[in-house]
Amino acid sequence: MKKYTIYKCVDDKSFGLRAKSVFLNAVYGARFYPEAPEDLPRVVLPTGNTPLPFYSALRDMADDVPRFEYCQLDEYIGLSDGDERLFSEWLKHEVLDPLKITNRMIFNSAADPHSEVERIRDWYKEKGKIDVAVLGIGENGHVGFNEPKSQFHARANITNLAQSTISSNEAYGKGAIPKQAITLGIGDLMCADETILLVRGEKKADILMQALFGAVTEDVPASYLQDYQGRLTIVGDASALSKIPKSQLLHH
Ligand code: GLP
């Protein structure tokens, strides 16, 4: 059986603190740190309910979080600046403004999506890979907006959202969810030096087990993690980890 570093956390507070400490180690250990601003570690952060205790823990030490460049993971297509459904707005308020992270590689939701995807791909060609990718997982195994059947080698691309993704994101209560999005591809995430997967809640238990120990298949996008060559850490709560063999867990 494959071995992963998996932290099981007893409550939201310890989840947030554990995720924070794994994240800080990753950022401090990133190859560029602490050189010039243009060489800051490139960090991907997820939206969703899962990371909220992590962001709260980061805000509690806002002035002491090392500088990094925030790189957007995914975004809906067709929303105007300032729309509260925008993931860029969500993260701006939740974490980027409080931490005073000014270097931001944001996707433009209102731009022509094809040109925007080209711009993002060119940016990564010029800059290189992601240093630290913090990710969540959808109930259908999506990462970012890489829905089932996304190709493991794909770079930034336009994606049609699964109906189940639209429904679960409507539950955030911010309004109707667009049908299309731009996402970094699994090919981009596969190249990251380090990945931290955050999982909370029993609704994620089955898909997490499948992703980490089931078949490696584009039907379960997160199963790419089994082929991932970078450093992978999973931080979860007891419900999300309930299907994972006990021998795999590091208790916290
Ligand atoms: C969204 C985002 C993902 C996120 C996922 C899980 O659709 N595109 O990046 O990881 O849903 O969200 P939650 O943590 O709310 O379950």
Boltz pocket constraint, residues with backbone or C-beta under 6 A from the ligand:
constraints:
  - pocket:
      binder: B
      contacts: [[A, 46], [A, 47], [A, 48], [A, 49], [A, 50], [A, 51], [A, 73], [A, 74], [A, 135], [A, 136], [A, 137], [A, 138], [A, 142], [A, 143], [A, 144], [A, 145], [A, 165], [A, 169]]
      max_distance: 6.0
